[in-house]
């Protein structure tokens, strides 16, 4: 059941990110700025459930790509 919810969240994020990148191009703004603003707006919607990311995902998925190898 939890895997289904996680899949739906990732699918919803993908559906929002792709048009947001197009909107950023039209507004001539960096993609990251538009995505951060959309994320902040989504944080204020009370109907959205809280998404908890396990620490293992952050340590294995995000942290190595953000550290330099040299």
TAMO-V162345 format. One record per residue. RES is the residue in three letters. PHI is phi in whole degrees, 0 to 359 (* if undefined). OMEGA is omega in degrees with one decimal (NA if undefined). NEAR is the number of other ideal C-beta (glycine too) atoms within 10 Angstrom. Layout:
RES|PHI|OMEGA|NEAR / RES|PHI|OMEGA|NEAR
This chain:
UNK|*|179.9|5 / UNK|294|178.9|6 / UNK|295|178.4|7 / UNK|295|179.7|8 / UNK|295|179.2|11 / UNK|295|177.4|13 / UNK|297|179.5|10 / UNK|295|178.4|10 / UNK|295|179.0|13 / UNK|296|177.6|11 / UNK|294|178.4|10 / UNK|296|177.9|12 / UNK|297|179.1|14 / UNK|296|179.9|9 / UNK|293|-179.9|10 / UNK|276|-174.5|14 / UNK|292|-176.4|13 / UNK|298|175.8|10 / UNK|293|179.0|11 / UNK|295|177.5|16 / UNK|293|175.8|12 / UNK|294|177.7|11 / UNK|296|178.4|14 / UNK|296|177.8|18 / UNK|294|178.6|11 / UNK|293|-179.5|8 / UNK|276|-177.3|10 / UNK|56|177.2|6 / UNK|240|174.5|12 / UNK|297|-179.7|10 / UNK|303|-175.8|14 / UNK|298|-179.7|9 / UNK|295|-179.5|11 / UNK|296|-179.5|20 / UNK|293|177.3|17 / UNK|294|178.6|11 / UNK|297|176.8|13 / UNK|294|177.4|16 / UNK|295|177.3|12 / UNK|294|178.0|9 / UNK|295|179.3|9 / UNK|293|178.7|13 / UNK|293|-179.8|9 / UNK|268|179.3|7 / UNK|278|-175.5|7 / UNK|289|-177.6|4 / UNK|283|-179.2|4 / UNK|280|178.6|11 / UNK|284|176.9|7 / UNK|288|178.9|5 / UNK|255|179.9|11 / UNK|254|179.3|7 / UNK|263|178.6|10 / UNK|297|-179.0|8 / UNK|300|179.8|8 / UNK|297|179.6|8 / UNK|295|179.7|10 / UNK|293|-177.2|10 / UNK|293|-176.2|10 / UNK|268|-174.8|10 / UNK|259|-172.9|10 / UNK|262|-174.4|11 / UNK|295|-179.9|10 / UNK|297|-179.1|9 / UNK|286|-179.2|6 / UNK|264|179.8|6 / UNK|254|179.4|7 / UNK|286|-178.9|4 / UNK|263|-177.9|4 / UNK|254|NA|2
